[in-house]
Amino acid sequence: MAQKFVESIGFSIYIVLMMGMAYYIINNSKGRLSTKLLGLSGLAITLSQGAEMVSRIFSLMTKGIVDSLSPIGLGRKWMWIGIFIVGVLLYEMVKSRSKSRPNGNLDKLIYALALFGIVISLFRFNQWDALFPPKGIGFLRLLPMIIIYGLLALIFYSNGKSKRDAMLMKMSIALIIIIITSFINTLWGGSVVVFNIWQIIRTLATVYLLFLPYNEVRHENLLSRF
């Protein structure tokens, strides 16, 4: 009973917080494409992870997680699809923000990996409704995600350093944490305790990833009043 209450409250706070920050960023983008893409990234994160969280709450409130894995599996599937969509949005954002030169090969690589990850996530062999999905297919699905987010971390850091953009550099740290926790959860998250610990760390990194642009936009709005 306590687990149902704590997780329901925690998930609700997370979804409302993330949705609020994403809406604020989009609403105050002032026509800037990079800022709007940051808000859309936050919205995509919230909707994809929210699908998993809502399905988990539904399972907890009905038969319990072990006896009601089907809705959780559906939520997991949409969460992973969302991960690849977010990767593409963040890539387009950093290109727009940094005004970097077009790189057709990198564009093709990012989009091809994202498409591969989305397609792989749709197949039934993922066994989304298993308590702990198979590690083999999990790694196959994780690999394009690691490459995309790893490239994003490098691009964010290098552009942030060259253009003295502190937000991009801090976002690169959040991306690295997301990569590490996703890797550990996929390959070594074979127990509920281990899985939950790294899931919490990944969730906090995700909140931080969206809080950074939210805080920047809020700060700009405060300065514009004077």
C-alpha positions as CSV (number, residue, x, y, z in Angstrom):
1,M,0.0,0.0,0.0
2,A,2.8,2.4,0.9
3,Q,4.5,1.7,-2.4
4,K,1.4,2.5,-4.4
5,F,1.0,5.8,-2.5
6,V,4.7,6.9,-2.7
7,E,5.1,6.0,-6.4
8,S,1.8,7.6,-7.4
9,I,2.7,10.8,-5.7
10,G,6.3,10.8,-6.9
11,F,5.3,10.1,-10.5
12,S,2.5,12.8,-10.4
13,I,5.0,15.4,-9.2
14,Y,7.5,14.4,-11.8
15,I,5.0,14.6,-14.7
16,V,3.5,18.0,-13.5
17,L,7.0,19.5,-12.9
18,M,8.4,18.4,-16.3
19,M,5.3,19.4,-18.2
20,G,5.3,22.8,-16.5
21,M,8.9,23.5,-17.4
22,A,8.4,22.3,-21.0
23,Y,5.4,24.5,-21.4
24,Y,7.1,27.5,-19.9
25,I,10.1,27.1,-22.3
26,I,7.9,26.8,-25.4
27,N,5.6,29.6,-24.3
28,N,8.6,32.0,-23.7
29,S,10.7,30.9,-26.7
30,K,10.1,34.3,-28.4
31,G,10.4,32.8,-31.8
32,R,13.8,31.3,-31.2
33,L,14.0,27.8,-32.8
34,S,16.6,26.5,-30.4
35,T,14.5,27.4,-27.4
36,K,11.4,26.0,-28.8
37,L,13.2,22.7,-29.6
38,L,14.4,22.5,-26.0
39,G,10.8,22.9,-24.9
40,L,9.6,20.2,-27.4
41,S,12.4,17.9,-26.1
42,G,11.1,18.3,-22.6
43,L,7.5,17.7,-23.8
44,A,8.6,14.5,-25.6
45,I,10.5,13.3,-22.5
46,T,7.5,13.9,-20.3
47,L,5.1,12.1,-22.6
48,S,7.3,9.1,-23.2
49,Q,8.4,8.6,-19.6
50,G,4.9,9.6,-18.5
51,A,3.5,6.6,-20.5
52,E,5.8,4.3,-18.6
53,M,4.9,5.9,-15.2
54,V,1.1,5.9,-15.8
55,S,1.3,2.2,-16.9
56,R,3.2,1.4,-13.8
57,I,0.8,3.2,-11.5
58,F,-2.1,1.4,-13.3
59,S,-0.4,-2.0,-12.6
60,L,0.2,-1.1,-9.0
61,M,-3.4,0.0,-8.4
62,T,-4.8,-3.2,-10.0
63,K,-3.2,-6.6,-9.9
64,G,0.3,-5.5,-9.0
65,I,3.4,-5.2,-11.2
66,V,4.2,-8.9,-11.4
67,D,0.7,-9.9,-12.4
68,S,0.0,-7.0,-14.7
69,L,3.1,-6.6,-16.9
70,S,1.2,-6.0,-20.2
71,P,0.5,-2.3,-19.6
72,I,4.0,-1.7,-18.2
73,G,5.4,-3.3,-21.4
74,L,3.4,-0.9,-23.5
75,G,4.7,2.0,-21.4
76,R,8.3,0.8,-21.8
77,K,7.9,0.6,-25.5
78,W,6.7,4.2,-25.9
79,M,9.4,5.4,-23.5
80,W,12.2,4.0,-25.7
81,I,10.6,5.4,-28.8
82,G,10.5,8.7,-27.0
83,I,14.2,8.4,-26.1
84,F,15.2,8.4,-29.8
85,I,12.8,11.2,-30.7
86,V,14.3,13.3,-27.9
87,G,17.8,12.6,-29.2
88,V,16.9,14.0,-32.7
89,L,15.2,17.1,-31.2
90,L,18.3,17.8,-29.0
91,Y,20.5,17.4,-32.0
92,E,18.5,19.9,-34.0
93,M,18.5,22.2,-31.0
94,V,22.2,22.3,-30.6
95,K,22.7,22.9,-34.3
96,S,20.3,25.9,-34.2
97,R,21.7,27.3,-31.0
98,S,25.4,27.0,-32.0
99,K,24.8,28.0,-35.6
100,S,27.2,25.3,-36.6
101,R,28.1,24.5,-40.2
102,P,25.9,21.8,-41.9
103,N,27.3,18.3,-41.5
104,G,25.4,16.0,-43.8
105,N,27.2,12.8,-42.7
106,L,26.5,13.5,-39.0
107,D,22.9,14.3,-39.8
108,K,22.5,11.0,-41.6
109,L,24.1,9.1,-38.8
110,I,21.9,10.6,-36.1
111,Y,18.7,10.1,-38.0
112,A,19.6,6.6,-39.2
113,L,20.4,5.5,-35.6
114,A,17.2,7.1,-34.3
115,L,15.2,5.3,-37.0
116,F,16.9,2.0,-36.3
117,G,16.2,2.4,-32.5
118,I,12.6,3.2,-33.1
119,V,12.1,0.3,-35.5
120,I,13.8,-2.2,-33.2
121,S,11.7,-1.0,-30.3
122,L,8.5,-1.9,-32.1
123,F,9.2,-5.7,-32.4
124,R,7.8,-8.3,-30.1
125,F,11.1,-9.9,-29.4
126,N,11.9,-7.0,-27.0
127,Q,9.6,-8.9,-24.6
128,W,8.6,-5.6,-23.0
129,D,6.1,-7.3,-20.8
130,A,8.8,-9.4,-19.1
131,L,9.7,-8.4,-15.5
132,F,13.2,-7.8,-16.7
133,P,13.5,-7.9,-20.6
134,P,16.3,-10.0,-22.1
135,K,19.8,-8.4,-21.9
136,G,20.8,-9.3,-25.4
137,I,18.0,-7.5,-27.3
138,G,18.3,-4.8,-24.6
139,F,21.9,-4.1,-25.6
140,L,21.0,-4.1,-29.3
141,R,18.4,-1.4,-28.5
142,L,20.7,0.4,-26.1
143,L,23.6,0.6,-28.6
144,P,22.1,3.3,-31.0
145,M,20.9,5.2,-27.9
146,I,24.4,5.3,-26.5
147,I,25.9,6.4,-29.8
148,I,23.3,9.2,-30.3
149,Y,23.5,10.5,-26.7
150,G,27.3,10.1,-26.6
151,L,27.7,12.2,-29.8
152,L,25.2,14.7,-28.3
153,A,27.3,14.9,-25.1
154,L,30.5,15.5,-27.2
155,I,28.8,18.1,-29.4
156,F,27.2,19.9,-26.4
157,Y,30.5,20.0,-24.5
158,S,32.6,21.1,-27.5
159,N,30.2,23.8,-28.6
160,G,29.6,24.9,-25.1
161,K,33.3,25.3,-24.5
162,S,34.1,27.0,-27.8
163,K,31.2,29.4,-27.5
164,R,31.4,29.8,-23.7
165,D,27.9,28.4,-23.3
166,A,27.7,27.1,-19.8
167,M,24.2,25.6,-20.3
168,L,25.4,23.3,-23.1
169,M,28.3,22.1,-21.0
170,K,26.1,21.3,-18.1
171,M,23.6,19.5,-20.3
172,S,26.5,17.3,-21.6
173,I,27.0,16.1,-18.0
174,A,23.3,15.2,-17.6
175,L,23.5,13.3,-20.9
176,I,26.5,11.3,-19.7
177,I,24.6,10.4,-16.5
178,I,21.6,9.3,-18.6
179,I,23.9,7.1,-20.7
180,I,25.6,5.5,-17.8
181,T,22.4,4.7,-15.8
182,S,20.6,3.4,-18.9
183,F,23.6,1.1,-19.6
184,I,23.7,-0.2,-16.0
185,N,19.9,-0.7,-15.9
186,T,19.9,-2.7,-19.2
187,L,22.8,-5.0,-18.4
188,W,22.9,-5.3,-14.6
189,G,19.4,-4.2,-13.5
190,G,18.4,-7.7,-12.7
191,S,16.9,-6.9,-9.3
192,V,14.2,-4.5,-8.3
193,V,16.4,-2.6,-5.9
194,V,19.3,-2.1,-8.3
195,F,16.9,-1.2,-11.1
196,N,15.1,1.4,-9.0
197,I,18.2,3.0,-7.6
198,W,19.6,3.7,-11.1
199,Q,16.2,4.6,-12.4
200,I,16.0,7.3,-9.7
201,I,19.4,8.7,-10.7
202,R,18.4,8.7,-14.4
203,T,15.2,10.5,-13.5
204,L,17.0,13.2,-11.6
205,A,19.5,13.7,-14.5
206,T,16.5,14.0,-16.8
207,V,14.9,16.7,-14.6
208,Y,18.3,18.5,-14.5
209,L,18.5,18.3,-18.3
210,L,15.2,20.2,-18.7
211,F,15.8,22.5,-15.6
212,L,18.8,24.1,-17.2
213,P,17.0,25.6,-20.2
214,Y,14.0,26.4,-18.0
215,N,16.2,28.3,-15.6
216,E,17.9,30.2,-18.5
217,V,14.6,31.3,-20.0
218,R,13.2,32.3,-16.6
219,H,16.4,34.3,-15.9
220,E,16.1,36.1,-19.3
221,N,12.5,37.0,-18.5
222,L,13.4,38.4,-15.2
223,L,16.1,40.6,-16.7
224,S,13.8,41.8,-19.5
225,R,11.6,43.4,-16.8
226,F,14.2,45.9,-15.8
